[in-house]
Amino acid sequence: MQIKGLEEKVAQVNEMIPRTKAWIREPLIWEPFYKGFEYQFCWSSNYLEGNTLSLDETIAVLDYDEVRSGHSYQEYSEAKNLFSAIKHLNVSGQEIREQWIKAVNGIILTGNADSGQYRGINLYIGTVAEAVYYPPEFKLVSGLMSQYMEEIKDIPTGRTLERIAELHMRFEQIHPFRDGNGRTGRMILNQQLLNAGYLPITINDKSKYRQALLDFDRTGSTDIMTYLFVKGQEKSFEQLQDCADRRHSIEAMTDFTEKKTSIANEMLLEHDE
């Protein structure tokens, strides 16, 4: 599926990203943005896998260990485990190694016997009602992951978003773990974005995300996933800019107040003289 104007949208994202550099270096701007991202990413990544917690409920369990009726123990555990895994993202950038990927999956699936280990069984994804996908035979996973680890080193400057989108879907096709592949894959893509100088993103459109994976499997097209990346970058940029605007408005108000105080003091001194 081709998306009209996608190249222009990618170009616009590439033009706006350099404007974030100064904001990223300012803790009072970056830290509230990134803390918000962690919450949103934890919620959205689990939501894409069928977790029914809302964003507010996710934050409540993470910050206050507050649980509400209507949700399973597993759903709350998924939120806590993924939030712990998110702490392994490195904003300054880090090399993505195979051991890191396994460690992330291990944290996401804390408590599962085969967490952090490549699957030792064959499986299928989906149903006949939507689309059944059969990942590669489990005996091929180790070799495919070795190949994948070489592929992720090749991210061209001119097509960074498109390449990371492609690599994300390649990982999901391999489906190396028995469970947690989607959440692990989205951890990888965000570390790749950070490594490349982009902002981390969340993906909230479950229908379009599934459509992107299906389209890639059928045609090899990366357009829908790239579009989701573009929307994610735009949303993150807006949120980071909002933090910057709020910070700068406080600075401007402080400067104004200090100037008023200084003028008032000068007037008092002149009156005393």
Secondary structure, 3 states (H helix, E strand, C coil): CCCCCHHHHHHHHHHHHHHHHHHHHCHHHHHHHHHHHHHHHHHHHHHCCCCCCCHHHHHHHHHHCCCCCCCCHHHHHHHHHHHHHHCCCCCCCCCCCHHHHHHHHHHHCCCCCCCCCECCCCCCECCCCCCCECCCCHHHHHHHHHHHHHHCCCCCHHHHHHHHHHHHHHHHHHCCECCCHHHHHHHHHHHHHHHCCCCCCCCCCHHHHHHHHHHHHHHCCCHHHHHHHHHHHHHHHHHHHHHHHHHHHHHHHHHHHHHHHHHHHHHHHHHHC
